[in-house]
Amino acid sequence: MPYTTMNVGLINGGSAKNSIPANCEISIDFRTIKSEHSKLLKEKMSELSYKYDCTINIFEEIQTFY
């Protein structure tokens, strides 16, 4: 694939359609083609984490060499 992709694989939170949940979990998969893309994604996620007071966990990272 010639470009970086993103997939929202899972959104979990709440117990009813008409309520705002106290917590929410989102699983996102990024497939990058360049190491610069990975670096930019991490920087942006860090900014969003600070802005929205949330936790971001990286579960698996495969190094790219391009």
FISE-681968 format. One record per residue (C-alpha): residue number from 0; residue in one letter; x, y, z. Coordinates in Angstrom, 3 decimals. Layout:
! FISE-681968
+-----+----+----------+----------+----------+
!   i ! aa !        u !        v !        w !
+-----+----+----------+----------+----------+
! NUM !  a !        X !        Y !        Z !
...
+-----+----+----------+----------+----------+
END
This chain:
! FISE-681968
+-----+----+----------+----------+----------+
!   i ! aa !        u !        v !        w !
+-----+----+----------+----------+----------+
!   0 !  m !    0.000 !    0.000 !    0.000 !
!   1 !  p !    1.549 !    3.342 !   -0.961 !
!   2 !  y !    0.126 !    5.397 !    1.925 !
!   3 !  t !   -0.518 !    5.319 !    5.677 !
!   4 !  t !   -3.918 !    3.902 !    6.682 !
!   5 !  m !   -6.096 !    4.131 !    9.797 !
!   6 !  n !   -8.815 !    1.741 !   10.961 !
!   7 !  v !  -11.185 !    2.309 !   13.890 !
!   8 !  g !  -11.629 !   -1.290 !   14.950 !
!   9 !  l !  -13.612 !   -0.920 !   18.157 !
!  10 !  i !  -15.541 !    1.728 !   20.092 !
!  11 !  n !  -16.791 !    0.650 !   23.497 !
!  12 !  g !  -18.553 !    2.753 !   26.131 !
!  13 !  g !  -21.879 !    3.472 !   27.720 !
!  14 !  s !  -24.860 !    1.331 !   28.521 !
!  15 !  a !  -27.744 !    3.188 !   26.855 !
!  16 !  k !  -28.357 !    5.211 !   23.702 !
!  17 !  n !  -29.577 !    8.262 !   25.610 !
!  18 !  s !  -26.713 !    8.654 !   28.116 !
!  19 !  i !  -23.163 !    9.957 !   28.131 !
!  20 !  p !  -20.729 !    7.293 !   29.365 !
!  21 !  a !  -18.187 !    8.008 !   32.094 !
!  22 !  n !  -15.556 !    6.106 !   30.085 !
!  23 !  c !  -15.008 !    5.156 !   26.484 !
!  24 !  e !  -12.407 !    2.944 !   24.794 !
!  25 !  i !  -11.429 !    3.240 !   21.148 !
!  26 !  s !   -9.122 !    0.839 !   19.338 !
!  27 !  i !   -7.386 !    2.394 !   16.332 !
!  28 !  d !   -4.901 !    0.702 !   14.029 !
!  29 !  f !   -2.467 !    2.819 !   12.032 !
!  30 !  r !   -0.379 !    1.180 !    9.331 !
!  31 !  t !    2.404 !    3.516 !    8.392 !
!  32 !  i !    4.757 !    3.285 !    5.457 !
!  33 !  k !    7.415 !    5.716 !    6.687 !
!  34 !  s !    9.032 !    6.134 !   10.091 !
!  35 !  e !    8.294 !    9.882 !    9.861 !
!  36 !  h !    4.582 !    9.069 !    9.756 !
!  37 !  s !    4.873 !    7.050 !   12.968 !
!  38 !  k !    6.674 !    9.911 !   14.683 !
!  39 !  l !    4.053 !   12.458 !   13.579 !
!  40 !  l !    1.207 !   10.189 !   14.702 !
!  41 !  k !    2.762 !    9.762 !   18.159 !
!  42 !  e !    3.229 !   13.521 !   18.503 !
!  43 !  k !   -0.366 !   14.223 !   17.494 !
!  44 !  m !   -1.723 !   11.521 !   19.820 !
!  45 !  s !    0.296 !   13.007 !   22.671 !
!  46 !  e !   -1.223 !   16.449 !   21.961 !
!  47 !  l !   -4.727 !   14.980 !   21.895 !
!  48 !  s !   -4.093 !   13.064 !   25.110 !
!  49 !  y !   -3.130 !   16.282 !   26.875 !
!  50 !  k !   -5.959 !   18.318 !   25.325 !
!  51 !  y !   -8.699 !   15.824 !   26.219 !
!  52 !  d !   -7.172 !   14.465 !   29.443 !
!  53 !  c !   -7.137 !   10.863 !   28.257 !
!  54 !  t !   -4.753 !    7.921 !   28.199 !
!  55 !  i !   -3.223 !    6.544 !   25.022 !
!  56 !  n !   -1.593 !    3.116 !   24.984 !
!  57 !  i !    0.488 !    1.679 !   22.164 !
!  58 !  f !    0.018 !   -2.077 !   22.255 !
!  59 !  e !    2.238 !   -3.093 !   19.387 !
!  60 !  e !    4.659 !   -1.218 !   17.204 !
!  61 !  i !    6.587 !   -2.617 !   14.286 !
!  62 !  q !    9.491 !   -0.438 !   13.234 !
!  63 !  t !    9.577 !    0.764 !    9.652 !
!  64 !  f !   12.837 !    1.590 !    7.958 !
!  65 !  y !   11.675 !    3.818 !    5.117 !
+-----+----+----------+----------+----------+
END
